Amino acid sequence: MQKQERKVVVIGAGSVGTTYIYALMHTGLAGEIVLIDLDQKRVKGEVMDLEHGLAFVQPVTIRSGDYSDCADANLIVVTAGAKQIPGQSRLDLIQRNADIVKSICDGIKKSDSDAVLLMVANPVDALTQVALKRLGWPRERVIGSGTVLDSARFRSMLSRHCGVDTRNVHAYILGEHGDSEVAAWSMTHVAGVPMKDYCVICRGCDPKKGHEDIIHRVRDSAYHIIDYKGSTYYAIGLSLTRISGAILRNEHSILTVSLLLQGEYDIDNICLSIPCVVGKTGVERIITVSLSEDEQTALKASAQTLRKVLNSIRI
């Protein structure tokens, strides 16, 4: 089936899915946005509310739909799933959400879609792998939002710590979107200056203590937000818009999305986040960089953490 112009299907009408649509409709990236959820009453209300704002944004069609809409979609975004509750890790959600994702993938398969699927529900790395196995699609077309948000948090906290614009900080979180994530300090730059050299110039803190504090705050930020207000959705909605732009505009952007590794970084058959060039077909290529010995060890440990979880569930 011929694809519609920049059609996005969002599966899941919860806070993340609807916040993403709200952010996306402001950008002009999508020509059509379709919302799918088992709760038809909720979908009807969300669509009506969003439609009433169409006079203030770029032209876009927003409507409810079903899995047949995946057939001519450019991008399918899966946000449906049980949400994380206070005191619960992302990995604790796995079996319940794995069953939900398998059911969703069965619906998508019937449409014979050749869209890119973007997994958002947590634990995102494990669920990306569940979706990949269930769909049987090429790995480059089944990706997770991964550590795109974590990397944004990392940049934000570095910018505040160093007193510079976030846009002048380049930094990446790799591995699991969760407790075993890895800060790639060897890839971190401020205005093109490697972090180890910038710290010598700045002299604003004890680098070792400062770095440890930043990573601790990046890793625990979602837990704090969940404790404060129940769930996270604004920043992830914006990060999904960023990933969507890379796909819908074929930007060839480098983003730390979650992807099945097949020997890259000496890791095999596990989904986790590494720098990837993202375009209209999903991941176009993987950027392999020389990490420090500690970072490579930590990345392998992150993969092992995810492997243990996957081995404990039915996928």
Residue pairs with C-beta under 8 A, 6 or more apart in sequence:
1 71
1 72
1 112
2 72
3 72
3 73
3 74
3 115
4 31
4 32
4 72
4 73
4 74
5 31
5 32
6 29
6 30
6 31
6 32
6 74
6 248
7 30
7 31
7 32
7 33
7 34
7 69
7 72
7 73
7 74
7 75
8 24
8 30
8 32
8 33
8 34
8 73
8 74
8 75
8 76
8 77
8 244
8 248
9 33
9 34
9 36
9 65
9 69
9 70
9 73
9 75
9 76
9 77
9 115
10 17
10 20
10 21
10 33
10 34
10 35
10 36
10 77
10 79
11 17
11 36
11 37
11 76
11 77
11 78
11 79
11 80
11 104
12 36
12 37
12 78
12 79
12 80
12 81
12 120
12 121
13 35
13 36
13 37
13 39
13 42
13 43
13 46
14 37
14 79
14 80
14 83
15 83
15 231
15 233
16 79
16 120
16 231
16 232
16 233
16 236
16 237
17 35
17 37
17 77
17 79
17 80
18 35
18 46
18 50
19 233
19 234
19 236
19 237
20 77
20 79
20 120
20 236
20 237
20 240
20 241
21 33
21 35
21 46
21 50
21 62
22 50
22 237
23 237
23 238
23 240
23 241
24 30
24 33
24 240
24 241
24 244
25 33
25 50
25 53
25 54
25 57
25 58
25 60
25 62
26 57
26 58
27 58
27 241
27 245
28 57
28 58
28 59
28 60
29 241
29 244
29 245
29 248
29 249
30 60
30 244
30 248
31 59
31 60
31 61
32 60
32 61
32 62
32 63
33 60
33 61
33 62
33 63
34 62
34 63
34 64
34 65
34 69
34 73
35 43
35 46
35 47
35 62
35 63
35 64
35 65
36 43
36 64
36 65
36 66
36 67
36 69
37 43
37 80
40 64
43 64
44 64
47 62
47 63
47 64
50 62
51 62
54 60
54 62
67 107
67 108
67 110
67 111
68 110
68 111
69 111
70 76
70 107
70 108
70 111
70 113
70 115
71 111
71 112
71 113
72 113
73 113
73 115
74 115
74 116
74 247
74 248
74 280
75 115
75 116
75 117
75 118
75 244
75 247
75 248
76 108
76 113
76 115
76 116
76 117
76 118
77 117
77 118
77 120
77 240
77 244
78 101
78 104
78 117
78 118
78 119
78 120
78 121
78 127
78 131
79 120
79 121
80 100
80 101
80 104
80 121
81 93
81 96
81 97
81 100
81 101
81 121
81 122
81 127
82 93
82 96
82 97
82 100
83 231
84 90
84 92
84 93
84 122
84 222
84 226
84 231
85 226
86 223
86 226
86 227
86 230
89 178
89 179
90 122
90 123
90 124
90 177
90 178
90 179
91 123
91 126
91 178
91 179
91 305
91 309
93 122
93 123
94 123
94 126
94 127
94 309
94 312
94 313
95 313
95 314
97 121
97 122
97 123
97 127
98 126
98 127
98 130
98 313
98 314
98 315
100 121
101 119
101 121
101 127
101 130
101 131
101 134
102 130
102 134
102 315
104 131
105 130
105 131
105 134
105 135
106 134
108 117
108 135
109 134
109 135
109 136
114 141
115 141
116 141
116 142
116 143
116 247
116 280
116 281
116 282
117 131
117 135
117 137
117 141
117 142
117 143
118 143
118 144
118 145
118 240
118 243
118 244
118 247
119 127
119 128
119 131
119 142
119 143
119 144
119 145
119 258
120 144
120 145
120 236
120 240
121 127
122 177
123 176
123 177
123 178
123 309
124 144
124 145
124 146
124 177
124 258
125 144
125 146
125 176
125 177
125 178
125 258
125 270
125 271
125 272
125 273
125 306
126 271
126 306
126 309
126 310
126 313
127 144
128 142
128 143
128 144
128 146
128 258
128 259
128 260
128 271
129 260
129 270
129 271
129 310
129 315
130 315
131 142
132 139
132 142
132 260
132 271
133 315
134 315
135 142
138 282
139 259
139 260
139 262
139 283
140 259
140 281
140 282
140 283
140 284
141 281
141 282
142 260
142 282
143 257
143 258
143 259
143 276
143 278
143 282
143 283
144 177
144 257
144 258
144 259
144 271
144 273
145 177
145 236
145 239
145 240
145 243
145 257
145 258
146 177
146 255
146 256
146 257
146 258
146 259
146 272
146 273
147 172
147 173
147 174
147 175
147 176
147 177
147 181
147 256
147 258
147 273
148 239
148 242
148 243
148 255
148 256
148 257
148 273
149 177
149 235
149 236
149 239
150 173
150 177
150 181
150 218
150 256
150 273
151 171
151 172
151 173
151 256
152 235
152 239
153 173
153 218
153 221
153 235
154 171
154 172
154 173
154 183
154 214
154 215
154 218
155 166
155 169
155 170
155 171
156 166
157 214
157 217
157 218
158 169
158 171
158 188
158 190
158 214
159 165
159 166
159 168
159 169
161 204
161 205
161 210
161 214
162 169
162 190
162 198
162 202
162 204
163 204
164 190
164 191
168 190
168 191
169 188
169 189
169 190
170 187
170 188
170 189
170 190
171 183
171 184
171 187
171 188
171 189
171 195
172 184
172 187
172 188
172 256
172 275
173 181
173 182
173 183
173 184
173 218
173 256
173 273
174 181
174 182
174 184
174 256
174 272
174 273
174 274
174 275
174 291
174 295
174 299
174 302
175 181
175 182
175 272
175 273
175 298
175 299
175 302
175 303
176 272
176 273
176 302
176 305
176 306
177 258
177 273
179 219
179 305
180 298
180 301
180 302
180 305
180 306
181 218
181 219
181 273
181 302
182 295
182 298
182 299
182 302
183 211
183 214
183 215
183 218
184 289
184 291
184 295
185 195
185 196
185 211
185 292
185 295
186 289
186 290
186 291
186 292
186 295
187 275
187 289
187 291
188 194
188 195
189 195
189 198
190 198
191 198
193 201
196 207
199 207
199 210
204 210
222 232
225 231
225 232
226 232
242 253
242 255
243 255
243 257
243 278
245 251
245 253
246 252
246 253
246 255
246 278
246 279
247 278
247 279
247 280
247 282
248 280
250 279
250 280
251 278
251 279
252 277
252 278
252 279
252 284
253 277
253 278
253 279
254 275
254 276
254 277
254 278
254 287
255 275
255 276
255 278
256 273
256 274
256 275
256 276
257 273
257 276
257 278
257 283
258 271
258 272
258 273
259 271
259 272
259 273
259 274
259 276
259 283
259 286
260 269
260 270
260 271
261 267
261 268
261 269
261 270
261 271
261 272
261 274
261 286
261 303
262 268
262 269
264 274
264 286
264 288
265 274
265 288
265 291
265 296
265 299
265 300
266 296
266 300
267 299
267 300
267 303
270 303
270 306
270 307
270 310
271 306
272 299
272 302
272 303
272 306
274 286
274 287
274 288
275 286
275 287
275 289
276 283
276 284
276 285
276 286
276 287
277 283
277 284
277 285
277 286
277 287
278 284
291 299
